[in-house]
Amino acid sequence: MLAGLSPTWYTYLEQGREIRPSPEVLDSLARVLGLTEDERRYMHSLAYGKTSRAPLQGDVSAEDLVKRLVASMDDAPYPVYGANLYVDVIACNRAAAEWYTDFGAVAEDQRNMLRWLFSAEGRERVQNWEADVSDIIARWRTAIMPSIEDDRLGALVADLKARHPDFSRMWDNHDVRELRSRLRTLRHPTLGDRTFRALTMQSVEFTPCIVVFHMPVQPGDKWELSRQ
């Protein structure tokens, strides 16, 4: 009764009959049965083969957790940055500020990795720009799929398409890719070119945010050769 379900339907569920509870029904049952957040997500996995799309709630917000993680890497010699669903850069260490740009010095509404990539500085800093940016857009399309009806996402895509013909062309290709690691070569005005393997990390605790780590690639090693 508390879950808004008929006794007959709930009995069928307990008996394992061929019924298909909606995510909303599962959430209602989880609430009434007093399941923990982990148990609720596990129930979604049992029912659908995947977890609930809702972020895992904890004692620290997703963005705060990402900010703390990146802050702990501030002295790391290689770039680390965190971004939210809208690709806003919410944290970056000193190496990321050096190799990309100092996002902390940029106006808050412009601290966006996609906007930066289509700027003159982004086009200069990222080598193999076309392939790299196309890949980022394909990953982003996959990442935002569960939230595709989000008004802010729609406005961001529309604005980028209006401002940048290259973005419009890449977006309209409808390419999709998972969050795989990728070789990325960055050009620094004084330090020269450096190739990294950009590794995108995500945790249920800070979904939908991501943290991108850059691992050094030495000339001649298998990571570098796999690029050819």
Phi, psi and omega per residue, in radians:
M1 nan -0.760 -3.137
L2 -1.117 -0.547 3.141
A3 -1.506 -0.090 -3.138
G4 1.309 0.524 -3.104
L5 -2.045 2.628 3.088
S6 -1.330 2.553 3.102
P7 -0.995 -0.642 -3.138
T8 -1.122 -0.814 -3.124
W9 -1.108 -0.737 -3.121
Y10 -1.160 -0.629 3.074
T11 -1.090 -0.746 3.092
Y12 -1.044 -0.693 3.126
L13 -1.085 -0.811 -3.135
E14 -1.131 -0.534 -3.138
Q15 -1.415 -0.082 3.110
G16 1.310 0.452 3.121
R17 -1.240 2.937 -3.067
E18 -1.357 1.275 3.020
I19 -2.116 2.786 -3.007
R20 -2.231 1.560 3.140
P21 -1.159 2.452 3.118
S22 -1.312 2.816 3.063
P23 -0.978 -0.620 -3.140
E24 -1.149 -0.688 3.098
V25 -1.138 -0.732 3.107
L26 -1.070 -0.736 3.122
D27 -1.121 -0.667 3.115
S28 -1.132 -0.750 3.094
L29 -1.108 -0.728 3.130
A30 -1.060 -0.706 3.134
R31 -1.134 -0.824 -3.090
V32 -1.185 -0.659 -3.119
L33 -1.435 -0.062 3.099
G34 1.202 0.594 3.124
L35 -1.222 2.605 3.017
T36 -1.266 2.944 3.117
E37 -1.083 -0.695 3.115
D38 -1.117 -0.702 3.124
E39 -1.170 -0.674 3.110
R40 -1.067 -0.812 -3.130
R41 -1.144 -0.648 3.117
Y42 -1.126 -0.667 3.110
M43 -1.096 -0.696 3.072
H44 -1.081 -0.681 3.132
S45 -1.121 -0.707 3.116
L46 -1.123 -0.674 -3.065
A47 -1.378 -0.647 -2.988
Y48 -2.121 -0.061 -3.106
G49 1.368 0.138 3.108
K50 -2.694 2.799 -3.091
T51 -1.392 2.957 3.042
S52 -1.098 2.586 3.139
R53 -1.300 -0.297 -3.085
A54 -1.177 2.435 3.106
P55 -1.061 2.632 3.065
L56 -1.268 2.219 -3.114
Q57 -1.528 2.317 3.119
G58 -2.379 -2.968 -3.112
D59 -1.399 -0.163 3.086
V60 -2.212 2.383 -3.133
S61 -1.155 2.782 -3.114
A62 -0.994 -0.828 -3.092
E63 -1.185 -0.671 3.116
D64 -1.126 -0.665 3.126
L65 -1.129 -0.732 3.107
V66 -1.115 -0.746 3.134
K67 -1.064 -0.720 3.138
R68 -1.186 -0.699 3.128
L69 -1.088 -0.833 -3.129
V70 -1.156 -0.669 3.118
A71 -1.060 -0.588 3.130
S72 -1.209 -0.263 3.138
M73 -1.854 0.340 -3.034
D74 -1.122 -0.537 -3.138
D75 -1.591 0.022 3.124
A76 -1.129 2.516 -3.091
P77 -1.333 -0.169 -3.070
Y78 -2.094 2.664 -3.043
P79 -1.074 2.444 2.991
V80 -2.457 2.250 3.056
Y81 -2.498 2.734 3.110
G82 -2.061 2.526 -3.133
A83 -2.419 2.695 3.109
N84 -1.701 -2.976 -3.098
L85 -1.029 -0.507 -3.084
Y86 -1.608 0.167 -3.123
V87 1.123 0.376 2.973
D88 -1.240 2.295 3.099
V89 -1.394 1.908 -3.059
I90 -1.675 -0.189 3.095
A91 -2.893 2.526 3.031
C92 -2.647 2.544 3.091
N93 -1.471 3.113 -3.051
R94 -1.132 -0.606 3.127
A95 -1.168 -0.649 3.097
A96 -1.159 -0.686 3.094
A97 -1.108 -0.562 -3.125
E98 -1.353 -0.768 -3.047
W99 -1.478 -0.520 3.080
Y100 -1.730 -1.621 3.048
T101 -2.779 2.814 3.136
D102 -1.411 1.542 -3.093
F103 -1.079 -0.458 3.115
G104 -1.140 -0.383 -3.135
A105 -1.643 -0.049 -3.130
V106 -1.592 2.599 3.073
A107 -0.927 2.424 -2.999
E108 -0.956 -0.672 -3.103
D109 -1.352 -0.022 3.125
Q110 -1.990 0.096 -3.139
R111 -1.413 1.207 -3.033
N112 -2.299 2.227 -3.054
M113 -1.127 -0.705 3.133
L114 -1.138 -0.756 3.100
R115 -1.049 -0.724 -3.136
W116 -1.153 -0.715 -3.117
L117 -1.048 -0.538 -3.138
F118 -1.610 0.066 3.064
S119 -1.434 2.928 3.116
A120 -1.068 -0.687 -3.140
E121 -1.153 -0.748 3.132
G122 -1.086 -0.736 3.130
R123 -1.125 -0.533 3.131
E124 -1.392 -0.675 -3.028
R125 -1.337 -0.628 -3.060
V126 -1.645 1.974 3.086
Q127 -1.355 2.793 -3.020
N128 0.902 0.786 -2.955
W129 -0.979 -0.818 -3.077
E130 -1.016 -0.897 -3.098
A131 -1.157 -0.716 -3.086
D132 -1.175 -0.803 -3.106
V133 -1.218 -0.664 3.069
S134 -1.026 -0.705 3.126
D135 -1.146 -0.739 3.134
I136 -1.093 -0.734 3.136
I137 -1.149 -0.678 3.114
A138 -1.128 -0.671 3.095
R139 -1.172 -0.731 -3.115
W140 -1.116 -0.702 3.115
R141 -1.016 -0.752 3.119
T142 -1.137 -0.741 -3.070
A143 -1.157 -0.612 -3.053
I144 -1.585 -0.035 -3.084
M145 -0.905 -0.786 3.137
P146 -1.129 -0.335 -3.088
S147 -2.017 0.441 -2.981
I148 -1.069 -0.381 3.138
E149 -1.491 -0.009 -3.137
D150 -1.088 2.177 -3.081
D151 -1.089 -0.678 -3.122
R152 -1.154 -0.671 3.075
L153 -1.096 -0.772 3.124
G154 -1.057 -0.712 3.135
A155 -1.169 -0.667 3.137
L156 -1.142 -0.803 3.121
V157 -1.066 -0.774 -3.129
A158 -1.095 -0.715 -3.128
D159 -1.174 -0.763 3.126
L160 -1.122 -0.665 3.110
K161 -1.147 -0.674 -3.127
A162 -1.223 -0.607 -3.072
R163 -1.497 -0.543 -2.975
H164 -2.296 1.819 3.103
P165 -0.976 -0.583 3.119
D166 -1.122 -0.712 3.091
F167 -1.106 -0.786 -3.125
S168 -1.007 -0.763 3.137
R169 -1.119 -0.795 -3.119
M170 -1.164 -0.721 -3.130
W171 -1.121 -0.701 -3.097
D172 -1.303 -0.120 3.020
N173 -1.266 -0.357 3.107
H174 1.045 0.535 3.060
D175 -1.268 2.530 3.068
V176 -2.300 2.447 3.079
R177 -2.536 2.637 3.066
E178 -1.399 3.045 -3.091
L179 -1.418 1.281 3.101
R180 -1.598 2.766 3.045
S181 -1.241 2.755 -3.058
R182 -2.670 2.485 3.034
L183 -1.269 2.344 3.124
R184 -2.409 2.187 3.107
T185 -1.803 2.166 3.139
L186 -1.932 2.535 3.141
R187 -1.964 2.150 3.119
H188 -1.864 2.433 -3.065
P189 -1.083 -0.452 3.138
T190 -2.044 -0.499 -3.092
L191 -1.575 -0.166 3.110
G192 1.439 -2.794 -3.107
D193 -1.549 2.491 3.099
R194 -2.534 2.286 3.126
T195 -1.707 2.294 3.092
F196 -2.143 2.788 2.881
R197 -1.756 1.955 -3.138
A198 -1.445 2.074 -3.086
L199 -2.011 2.027 -3.117
T200 -1.591 2.157 -3.104
M201 -1.975 2.489 3.092
Q202 -2.494 2.476 3.125
S203 -2.193 2.656 3.092
V204 -1.076 -0.390 -3.124
E205 -1.340 -0.448 3.112
F206 -2.158 0.324 2.949
T207 -1.073 2.405 0.171
P208 -1.635 0.209 3.113
C209 -1.240 2.818 3.087
I210 -2.323 2.780 2.986
V211 -2.188 2.255 -3.110
V212 -1.912 2.065 3.091
F213 -1.772 2.585 3.113
H214 -2.065 2.046 3.114
M215 -1.768 2.430 -3.104
P216 -1.188 2.532 3.075
V217 -2.093 2.164 -3.123
Q218 -1.592 2.464 3.123
P219 -0.971 2.301 3.077
G220 1.612 -0.212 -3.129
D221 -1.394 3.014 -2.975
K222 -1.146 -0.497 3.103
W223 -1.146 -0.722 -3.137
E224 -1.198 -0.705 -3.116
L225 -1.192 -0.514 -3.119
S226 -1.181 -0.237 -3.139
R227 -1.342 -0.428 -2.982
Q228 -1.419 nan nan
